[in-house]
Structures are given as structure tokens and as C-alpha cells.
Amino acid sequence: MNRDTIRNEARFIGDGTERECFVLPDMPQRCIKISKPGHGRKQHEHDLKLYKKVGKRPELWKHIARFHGIMDTPAGEGLVFETVRDFDDEISKSLLHFLYHDHKSIDERMFQALLDLEAFILRYNIILKDPSPSNLLYRRLDPERGSFILIDGIEIIDSVFPPLQIWARRKVKRQWKKVIDRMLKETKNSPDLQKQIQKFLIRKEEIQRS
């Protein structure tokens, strides 16, 4: 099944700079990332090394989309992942989607989920190489709770070398700040939501000081 066929069957989910992502027609709980024409295997090779590392630490799947291996297609080799879905089986939407289209859903529960994700990436030295809110999917676990899942653009520093650990922690914080800065940028014309984000930042600082 080539790329055009998948698109025509409305299986396309989204794309990045180098790859496109499609729901697998026969396995809707899984999706596949395929390189765009003109792009090589560089991103695939990075991900294969990354998810081999993640696979040795099952606790990391809590906030990282599960990897299910390689699949050959007429459009090229693809990497297969879980399709991140909400409790009602809808495909989970990104933080960027909510910033653009659904401010009402950005509430205390979502802010708490952001705090949980920040604590997670700090604990495990997960660097958001691409800190775009489009790489953070908000999975609604039920009508009252949600959790953020990282779907792309990450690196994990698991060295026990103290200077590298210190560097990694600083890098994690810097990249996370870019996510928050993007939230503020995308909501500059929404004073009420800006106030909510500022309250979230104040609360975060209070938690970190305690």
C-alpha cells in the first residue's frame, strides 16, 4: 500500500519535517511513520537506537508512545507505533491543537498533566530535541483525567557521569521552557488563558521551592 493509497483512505494522521504518519488500515491501534520523498533513514536510525534504549526501561512507556518495530511498505521502510487514543477511542490531539482550536479544554487537569510530564522528563533526563507542542499528545484517560504522551523529537541521556547528568538536566529544563514559551506565544490574544498559564507557572515554582 503506497502513500497515496493510504491518504485516499483517510488514514493520514500528520507529518513533520522528514516523515508522515498514517494509521495502519488493518490495525487501527497502530500507526506507521514513513520518510517523505527525498529524506533518508537518518531519523529512523536515531529512533531505532532510542526505542531500543526505552524498551529496556518499561516505566518510560508511561509518557512515550510505544514502539512496535519495523514494517516494509511500497513507500519505504516504516516504524510502527501505538496510535495514541483517548478513552472513547478518538485519536488523541496535540497540545498545539488545543492552543489553536480548543482553549476551553486547557484547564486545571491539563495543567496538572503538564506538571506530571515535566517531572517525568526531569526524572529520566529526557530532552525534547523538538519542543513543539505538536509532539505532545493529550490522552484523555477518562472524562476527568488526562496524560501527555511524547510522540517524537526526544533524546534520553542515561549516563552516570556526573558532569553529563548536570548538563542533561539543564538541557531538559531549557527545552521544556521552550514548550511553555510557545504556549504563551500562541495565546497572546487570549488574556484569560494567558492568566491561567501564568497561574500554572506560579504554582510550578511554588512546588519546586517546596
Backbone as JSON, one array per atom type, in Angstrom:
{
  "sequence": "MNRDTIRNEARFIGDGTERECFVLPDMPQRCIKISKPGHGRKQHEHDLKLYKKVGKRPELWKHIARFHGIMDTPAGEGLVFETVRDFDDEISKSLLHFLYHDHKSIDERMFQALLDLEAFILRYNIILKDPSPSNLLYRRLDPERGSFILIDGIEIIDSVFPPLQIWARRKVKRQWKKVIDRMLKETKNSPDLQKQIQKFLIRKEEIQRS",
  "N": [[0.86, -1.2, 0.0], [0.77, 2.05, -1.04], [1.84, 5.49, -0.35], [-0.02, 7.37, -1.39], [-2.33, 5.82, -1.62], [-2.89, 5.23, 1.04], [-3.39, 7.83, 1.99], [-5.69, 8.42, 0.46], [-7.5, 6.75, 1.61], [-8.08, 8.0, 3.9], [-6.33, 7.7, 6.03], [-4.29, 9.2, 6.93], [-2.49, 10.84, 9.49], [-0.71, 12.91, 10.36], [2.19, 15.06, 9.85], [5.77, 15.64, 9.92], [8.89, 17.37, 9.6], [10.46, 15.51, 8.21], [9.0, 13.12, 8.02], [5.93, 11.27, 7.46], [2.86, 10.31, 9.01], [0.7, 7.56, 9.36], [-2.37, 5.88, 10.08], [-2.47, 2.4, 10.43], [-4.25, 0.53, 8.12], [-5.35, -2.06, 8.61], [-4.83, -2.39, 11.25], [-5.92, -0.47, 13.36], [-5.14, 0.38, 15.88], [-2.54, 0.89, 15.71], [0.07, 2.85, 14.24], [2.04, 4.11, 11.47], [5.2, 5.48, 10.7], [6.59, 7.03, 7.94], [9.27, 7.9, 5.85], [9.41, 11.0, 4.1], [9.45, 11.62, 0.53], [12.72, 12.0, -0.71], [13.95, 12.18, 1.71], [16.17, 10.5, 3.87], [17.24, 7.7, 5.9], [18.0, 8.74, 8.31], [16.5, 9.81, 10.55], [14.99, 7.57, 11.18], [17.01, 5.75, 11.95], [18.02, 7.01, 14.2], [15.75, 6.81, 15.86], [15.44, 4.03, 16.12], [17.66, 3.33, 17.68], [17.04, 4.85, 19.93], [14.52, 3.8, 20.84], [15.19, 1.2, 21.37], [16.69, 1.59, 23.62], [14.73, 2.68, 25.3], [13.04, 0.49, 25.48], [14.29, -1.16, 27.28], [13.64, -0.13, 29.65], [10.82, -0.28, 30.96], [9.16, 1.46, 32.4], [9.3, 3.88, 31.16], [7.49, 3.95, 29.1], [5.23, 5.07, 30.02], [4.86, 7.78, 29.42], [5.67, 7.92, 26.8], [5.09, 7.22, 23.42], [4.4, 3.9, 22.51], [6.67, 1.74, 20.86], [6.57, -0.47, 18.09], [8.17, -1.82, 16.3], [9.57, -2.51, 12.96], [8.3, -2.04, 9.65], [8.05, -3.05, 6.32], [7.07, -1.26, 3.42], [5.55, -0.43, 0.23], [6.08, 2.23, -0.01], [8.39, 2.56, 1.29], [10.56, 1.79, 4.12], [8.98, 1.65, 7.28], [8.37, 2.84, 10.62], [6.67, 1.41, 13.28], [4.2, 2.39, 15.57], [2.23, 2.69, 18.6], [-1.11, 3.82, 18.12], [-2.01, 6.68, 19.56], [-4.69, 7.0, 21.6], [-7.8, 8.3, 22.97], [-9.93, 7.59, 25.83], [-12.4, 7.13, 24.66], [-11.81, 6.11, 22.24], [-11.17, 7.92, 20.28], [-8.64, 9.51, 18.28], [-5.95, 10.86, 20.0], [-5.4, 14.33, 20.61], [-3.01, 16.96, 19.91], [-1.11, 19.15, 22.07], [-0.67, 21.49, 20.7], [-2.89, 21.59, 19.02], [-4.93, 22.15, 20.88], [-4.12, 24.67, 21.73], [-4.5, 26.13, 19.41], [-7.19, 25.64, 18.65], [-8.96, 24.89, 20.72], [-9.39, 26.26, 23.36], [-10.96, 26.05, 25.64], [-10.63, 23.52, 26.65], [-8.21, 23.56, 27.86], [-7.49, 23.26, 30.89], [-7.41, 22.99, 34.53], [-6.9, 20.29, 34.88], [-5.44, 19.62, 32.6], [-3.22, 21.26, 32.97], [-2.18, 20.06, 35.26], [-1.46, 17.63, 34.17], [0.61, 18.51, 32.53], [2.46, 19.29, 34.48], [3.0, 16.76, 35.55], [4.22, 15.57, 33.34], [6.49, 17.18, 33.05], [7.86, 16.58, 35.45], [8.4, 13.94, 34.93], [10.14, 13.96, 32.63], [12.29, 15.29, 33.71], [13.07, 13.54, 35.72], [13.98, 11.33, 34.28], [15.85, 12.33, 32.54], [15.05, 13.2, 29.9], [15.32, 14.71, 26.94], [13.72, 17.18, 25.1], [14.19, 17.35, 22.01], [12.93, 18.44, 19.84], [10.93, 20.77, 20.77], [8.26, 21.29, 20.14], [4.79, 21.9, 20.72], [3.27, 20.25, 19.18], [4.28, 17.73, 19.37], [3.42, 16.69, 21.71], [0.96, 14.74, 22.81], [-2.29, 14.85, 24.15], [-3.68, 12.53, 26.0], [-6.83, 11.57, 26.8], [-7.76, 9.96, 29.6], [-10.06, 9.33, 30.91], [-13.3, 10.95, 31.35], [-12.46, 12.82, 33.23], [-9.71, 12.84, 33.6], [-6.36, 13.16, 32.26], [-3.35, 12.52, 30.29], [-0.1, 13.34, 29.17], [1.54, 12.31, 26.18], [4.59, 11.65, 24.67], [5.51, 11.85, 21.32], [7.49, 12.2, 19.44], [10.77, 13.5, 18.53], [12.66, 13.31, 20.72], [15.33, 12.73, 23.11], [17.31, 10.63, 25.19], [19.32, 10.85, 27.99], [21.31, 8.75, 29.62], [23.61, 8.49, 31.04], [25.92, 7.84, 33.73], [27.81, 9.57, 34.38], [28.67, 12.28, 36.25], [29.1, 15.12, 35.39], [27.87, 15.05, 32.84], [25.28, 14.36, 33.53], [24.48, 16.64, 34.91], [24.64, 18.53, 32.85], [22.65, 17.44, 31.18], [20.32, 17.71, 32.72], [20.06, 20.49, 32.85], [19.71, 21.02, 30.14], [17.3, 19.68, 29.66], [15.55, 21.29, 31.18], [15.82, 23.75, 29.82], [14.79, 23.14, 27.28], [12.2, 22.4, 27.95], [11.23, 24.82, 28.86], [10.93, 26.1, 26.43], [8.66, 24.91, 25.43], [6.71, 25.96, 27.15], [7.06, 28.68, 26.58], [6.17, 28.69, 23.95], [3.49, 28.1, 24.36], [2.66, 30.45, 25.62], [3.15, 32.27, 23.58], [1.35, 31.42, 21.56], [-1.05, 32.03, 22.7], [-1.32, 34.72, 23.02], [-3.29, 36.47, 22.29], [-5.37, 35.85, 23.87], [-6.39, 36.78, 26.7], [-7.54, 35.65, 29.07], [-6.76, 32.95, 29.03], [-4.02, 33.32, 29.05], [-3.72, 34.29, 31.65], [-4.38, 31.99, 33.07], [-2.23, 30.34, 32.34], [-0.13, 31.76, 33.46], [-0.77, 31.51, 36.17], [-0.42, 28.79, 36.41], [2.37, 28.65, 36.02], [3.28, 30.03, 38.28], [2.36, 28.33, 40.29], [3.84, 26.09, 39.68], [6.45, 26.98, 40.25], [6.18, 27.32, 43.0], [5.8, 24.69, 43.83], [8.26, 23.6, 43.11], [9.94, 24.94, 44.84], [9.17, 23.98, 47.28]],
  "CA": [[0.0, 0.0, 0.0], [1.65, 3.22, -1.12], [1.46, 6.67, 0.43], [-1.24, 7.96, -1.94], [-3.47, 4.96, -1.29], [-3.2, 5.44, 2.45], [-4.03, 9.15, 2.09], [-7.03, 8.37, -0.12], [-8.37, 6.02, 2.53], [-8.23, 8.85, 5.09], [-5.54, 7.12, 7.12], [-3.22, 10.14, 7.26], [-2.63, 11.49, 10.79], [0.01, 14.17, 10.38], [3.56, 14.94, 9.36], [6.8, 16.52, 10.42], [9.81, 17.82, 8.56], [11.03, 14.41, 7.43], [8.18, 11.91, 7.93], [4.48, 11.32, 7.55], [2.34, 9.26, 9.88], [-0.58, 7.03, 8.91], [-2.95, 4.74, 10.8], [-2.44, 1.18, 9.63], [-5.65, 0.21, 7.79], [-5.8, -3.32, 9.21], [-4.54, -2.36, 12.68], [-6.13, 0.94, 13.73], [-4.49, 0.72, 17.14], [-1.14, 1.17, 15.44], [0.32, 3.77, 13.13], [3.36, 3.93, 10.88], [5.89, 6.69, 10.24], [7.31, 6.76, 6.71], [10.03, 9.08, 5.41], [8.94, 11.69, 2.91], [10.37, 11.51, -0.62], [13.9, 12.87, -0.62], [14.56, 12.07, 3.03], [16.75, 9.19, 4.08], [16.96, 6.9, 7.1], [18.65, 9.31, 9.49], [15.59, 9.87, 11.67], [14.66, 6.19, 11.53], [18.14, 5.15, 12.66], [18.03, 7.61, 15.54], [14.64, 6.27, 16.64], [15.7, 2.63, 16.43], [18.56, 3.32, 18.84], [16.33, 5.43, 21.08], [13.48, 2.93, 21.39], [15.87, 0.05, 21.95], [17.04, 2.04, 24.96], [13.49, 2.81, 26.07], [12.49, -0.84, 25.71], [14.94, -1.78, 28.44], [13.12, 0.54, 30.86], [9.37, -0.25, 30.68], [8.48, 2.58, 33.06], [9.33, 5.05, 30.28], [6.34, 3.95, 28.18], [4.11, 5.81, 30.63], [4.68, 9.05, 28.73], [6.25, 7.84, 25.46], [4.31, 6.32, 22.56], [5.04, 2.59, 22.39], [7.24, 1.37, 19.56], [6.24, -1.86, 17.79], [9.04, -2.41, 15.31], [9.75, -2.04, 11.59], [7.46, -2.65, 8.62], [8.36, -2.65, 4.95], [5.92, -0.89, 2.61], [5.97, 0.05, -1.09], [6.54, 3.62, 0.12], [9.63, 2.55, 2.06], [10.53, 1.24, 5.47], [8.28, 2.48, 8.25], [8.43, 2.48, 12.02], [5.31, 1.22, 13.77], [3.96, 2.83, 16.94], [0.83, 2.68, 19.01], [-1.92, 5.0, 17.83], [-2.41, 7.22, 20.86], [-6.14, 7.24, 21.56], [-8.48, 8.62, 24.2], [-10.77, 6.52, 26.39], [-13.53, 6.89, 23.78], [-11.21, 5.59, 21.01], [-10.76, 9.01, 19.38], [-7.2, 9.75, 18.26], [-5.62, 11.96, 20.91], [-4.98, 15.57, 19.95], [-1.79, 17.55, 20.44], [-1.2, 20.41, 22.81], [-0.78, 22.56, 19.71], [-4.3, 21.64, 18.6], [-5.72, 22.85, 21.9], [-3.71, 26.08, 21.71], [-5.07, 26.76, 18.22], [-8.6, 25.4, 18.35], [-9.85, 24.46, 21.82], [-8.91, 26.83, 24.62], [-11.79, 25.65, 26.78], [-10.15, 22.25, 27.2], [-6.97, 23.78, 28.61], [-7.99, 23.52, 32.24], [-6.53, 22.56, 35.61], [-6.49, 18.9, 34.67], [-4.37, 19.6, 31.61], [-2.03, 21.83, 33.59], [-1.61, 19.04, 36.13], [-0.8, 16.65, 33.29], [1.88, 19.12, 32.13], [3.36, 19.15, 35.63], [3.41, 15.36, 35.63], [5.16, 15.3, 32.25], [7.74, 17.86, 33.36], [8.53, 15.79, 36.48], [8.84, 12.7, 34.27], [11.31, 14.17, 31.78], [13.4, 15.65, 34.6], [13.5, 12.33, 36.44], [14.65, 10.37, 33.4], [16.74, 13.06, 31.62], [14.51, 13.12, 28.55], [15.46, 16.02, 26.31], [12.81, 17.43, 23.99], [15.01, 17.92, 20.93], [11.97, 19.28, 19.11], [9.97, 21.09, 21.83], [6.98, 21.78, 19.62], [3.59, 21.32, 21.34], [2.67, 19.24, 18.29], [4.82, 16.42, 19.74], [2.83, 16.3, 22.99], [-0.45, 14.38, 22.67], [-3.02, 14.78, 25.41], [-4.55, 11.36, 26.01], [-7.88, 11.61, 27.82], [-7.88, 8.63, 30.19], [-11.49, 9.26, 31.18], [-13.79, 12.33, 31.23], [-11.9, 13.72, 34.24], [-8.25, 12.79, 33.71], [-5.6, 13.03, 31.03], [-1.92, 12.34, 30.44], [0.6, 13.69, 27.94], [2.37, 11.28, 25.59], [5.59, 12.17, 23.73], [5.44, 11.03, 20.12], [8.61, 12.41, 18.51], [11.7, 14.57, 18.87], [13.23, 13.2, 22.06], [16.6, 12.04, 23.34], [17.44, 10.24, 26.59], [20.7, 10.8, 28.47], [21.3, 7.83, 30.76], [24.97, 8.35, 31.55], [26.11, 8.03, 35.17], [28.91, 10.54, 34.51], [28.02, 13.44, 36.87], [29.02, 16.35, 34.57], [26.89, 14.87, 31.77], [23.97, 14.4, 34.16], [24.2, 18.05, 35.2], [24.36, 19.14, 31.55], [21.37, 16.94, 30.68], [19.22, 18.32, 33.48], [19.94, 21.88, 32.4], [19.16, 20.98, 28.79], [15.88, 19.31, 29.81], [14.84, 22.48, 31.65], [15.8, 24.76, 28.76], [13.87, 22.72, 26.22], [10.84, 22.46, 28.49], [10.84, 26.23, 28.87], [10.51, 26.45, 25.07], [7.26, 24.48, 25.31], [5.9, 26.95, 27.85], [7.13, 29.93, 25.81], [5.3, 28.53, 22.78], [2.12, 28.22, 24.86], [2.4, 31.87, 25.84], [3.12, 32.92, 22.27], [0.15, 31.06, 20.81], [-2.25, 32.51, 23.39], [-1.13, 36.14, 23.35], [-4.55, 37.18, 22.04], [-6.39, 35.27, 24.76], [-5.98, 37.21, 28.04], [-7.97, 34.73, 30.12], [-5.91, 31.77, 29.01], [-2.71, 33.77, 29.5], [-3.78, 34.34, 33.11], [-4.33, 30.61, 33.53], [-0.88, 29.84, 32.17], [0.7, 32.43, 34.46], [-1.08, 30.86, 37.46], [0.24, 27.49, 36.33], [3.8, 28.85, 36.21], [3.48, 30.39, 39.68], [2.17, 27.12, 41.08], [5.0, 25.23, 39.41], [7.58, 27.5, 41.02], [5.92, 27.03, 44.42], [6.04, 23.26, 44.02], [9.7, 23.35, 43.01], [10.58, 25.51, 46.02], [8.75, 23.27, 48.5]],
  "C": [[0.88, 1.24, 0.0], [1.05, 4.42, -0.38], [0.14, 7.28, -0.07], [-2.47, 7.14, -1.6], [-3.88, 5.17, 0.17], [-3.9, 6.79, 2.65], [-5.47, 9.1, 1.58], [-8.01, 7.63, 0.78], [-8.5, 6.75, 3.87], [-7.5, 8.29, 6.3], [-4.43, 8.08, 7.59], [-3.51, 10.8, 8.61], [-1.97, 12.86, 10.79], [1.42, 13.97, 9.87], [4.47, 15.93, 10.07], [7.69, 16.94, 9.28], [10.22, 16.68, 7.63], [10.07, 13.25, 7.19], [6.7, 12.23, 7.97], [4.01, 10.14, 8.38], [0.94, 8.87, 9.44], [-1.06, 5.95, 9.88], [-2.88, 3.53, 9.89], [-3.87, 0.71, 9.37], [-6.18, -1.03, 8.48], [-5.55, -3.4, 10.71], [-4.69, -0.93, 13.18], [-5.54, 1.35, 15.06], [-3.01, 1.0, 16.96], [-1.02, 2.12, 14.25], [1.75, 3.58, 12.65], [3.92, 5.27, 10.41], [6.78, 6.32, 9.05], [8.02, 8.04, 6.26], [9.4, 9.68, 4.16], [9.92, 11.49, 1.76], [11.52, 12.5, -0.47], [14.58, 12.84, 0.73], [15.02, 10.64, 3.26], [16.35, 8.54, 5.4], [17.47, 7.53, 8.38], [17.74, 9.32, 10.71], [15.18, 8.47, 12.13], [15.77, 5.56, 12.38], [18.25, 5.71, 14.08], [16.95, 6.97, 16.41], [14.86, 4.81, 17.01], [16.63, 2.5, 17.63], [17.83, 3.8, 20.09], [15.36, 4.43, 21.68], [14.04, 1.6, 21.85], [16.24, 0.36, 23.39], [15.8, 2.12, 25.85], [12.92, 1.43, 26.42], [13.1, -1.57, 26.89], [14.45, -1.18, 29.76], [11.61, 0.75, 30.68], [8.64, 0.92, 31.31], [8.43, 3.82, 32.17], [8.14, 5.09, 29.33], [5.15, 4.72, 28.77], [3.81, 7.1, 29.88], [5.32, 9.08, 27.33], [5.44, 6.84, 24.65], [5.08, 5.02, 22.33], [5.48, 2.3, 20.95], [7.0, -0.12, 19.32], [7.04, -2.43, 16.63], [8.99, -1.79, 13.93], [8.78, -2.76, 10.66], [7.89, -2.13, 7.26], [7.07, -2.36, 4.19], [6.42, -0.47, 1.23], [6.47, 1.5, -1.06], [7.83, 3.71, 0.92], [9.44, 1.95, 3.43], [9.82, 2.19, 6.42], [8.49, 1.96, 9.66], [7.02, 2.48, 12.58], [5.21, 1.59, 15.24], [2.5, 2.59, 17.31], [0.15, 3.94, 18.46], [-2.45, 5.52, 19.15], [-3.87, 7.64, 20.78], [-6.67, 7.56, 22.95], [-9.34, 7.44, 24.66], [-11.95, 6.17, 25.48], [-13.09, 6.45, 22.38], [-10.92, 6.66, 19.96], [-9.25, 9.17, 19.42], [-6.9, 10.99, 19.1], [-5.08, 13.16, 20.13], [-3.76, 16.16, 20.66], [-2.08, 18.8, 21.26], [-1.34, 21.58, 21.84], [-2.21, 22.7, 19.21], [-5.13, 22.43, 19.61], [-5.37, 24.34, 21.93], [-4.34, 26.82, 20.53], [-6.6, 26.73, 18.2], [-9.52, 25.14, 19.54], [-9.34, 24.95, 23.16], [-9.69, 26.35, 25.83], [-11.3, 24.36, 27.43], [-8.83, 22.4, 27.96], [-7.35, 24.23, 30.01], [-6.99, 23.01, 33.27], [-6.04, 21.13, 35.42], [-5.36, 18.81, 33.65], [-3.09, 20.21, 32.17], [-1.37, 20.82, 34.52], [-0.89, 17.98, 35.32], [0.53, 17.2, 32.78], [2.91, 19.04, 33.25], [3.88, 17.73, 35.75], [4.45, 15.03, 34.55], [6.51, 15.96, 32.54], [8.53, 17.06, 34.4], [9.12, 14.51, 35.88], [10.11, 12.93, 33.46], [12.52, 14.59, 32.6], [13.95, 14.42, 35.31], [14.35, 11.44, 35.55], [15.56, 11.04, 32.36], [16.32, 12.9, 30.17], [14.51, 14.52, 27.95], [14.49, 16.12, 25.14], [13.61, 18.13, 22.9], [14.17, 18.84, 20.04], [10.84, 19.62, 20.08], [8.66, 21.68, 21.33], [5.82, 21.14, 20.37], [2.89, 20.29, 20.45], [3.17, 17.83, 18.63], [4.32, 15.93, 21.09], [1.34, 16.02, 22.77], [-1.09, 14.27, 24.03], [-4.02, 13.63, 25.33], [-5.56, 11.48, 27.15], [-8.11, 10.19, 28.34], [-9.32, 8.31, 30.57], [-12.01, 10.69, 31.12], [-13.12, 13.32, 32.19], [-10.39, 13.79, 34.25], [-7.6, 12.66, 32.34], [-4.12, 12.91, 31.32], [-1.26, 12.68, 29.11], [1.54, 12.55, 27.5], [3.3, 11.94, 24.57], [5.62, 11.27, 22.5], [6.63, 11.22, 19.18], [9.56, 13.44, 19.11], [12.29, 14.52, 20.25], [14.59, 12.52, 22.03], [16.68, 11.74, 24.83], [18.92, 10.15, 26.94], [20.71, 9.94, 29.73], [22.71, 7.58, 31.31], [25.01, 8.56, 33.06], [27.24, 9.03, 35.44], [28.33, 11.85, 35.03], [27.98, 14.71, 36.02], [27.98, 16.23, 33.45], [25.47, 14.89, 32.33], [23.55, 15.84, 34.43], [23.84, 18.78, 33.9], [22.98, 18.74, 31.05], [20.21, 17.59, 31.41], [18.99, 19.76, 33.06], [19.3, 21.94, 31.01], [17.67, 20.63, 28.82], [15.07, 20.53, 30.2], [14.73, 23.54, 30.56], [14.8, 24.4, 27.68], [12.43, 22.74, 26.7], [10.34, 23.9, 28.52], [10.36, 26.68, 27.49], [9.07, 26.01, 24.82], [6.34, 25.52, 25.95], [5.89, 28.28, 27.1], [6.23, 29.86, 24.58], [3.83, 28.64, 23.19], [1.75, 29.69, 25.04], [2.29, 32.62, 24.51], [1.81, 32.67, 21.55], [-1.13, 31.56, 21.46], [-2.18, 34.0, 23.73], [-2.39, 36.97, 23.12], [-5.7, 36.64, 22.88], [-6.03, 35.59, 26.2], [-6.36, 36.24, 29.15], [-7.09, 33.5, 30.19], [-4.48, 32.13, 29.43], [-2.65, 33.82, 31.03], [-3.69, 32.93, 33.69], [-2.92, 30.05, 33.44], [0.06, 30.47, 33.2], [0.47, 31.82, 35.85], [-0.4, 29.5, 37.53], [1.74, 27.64, 36.61], [4.12, 29.21, 37.66], [3.37, 29.15, 40.57], [3.35, 26.17, 40.9], [6.21, 25.67, 40.21], [7.41, 27.21, 42.51], [6.19, 25.58, 44.73], [7.53, 22.97, 44.03], [10.45, 23.9, 44.22], [10.28, 24.7, 47.29], [9.55, 21.97, 48.7]]
}
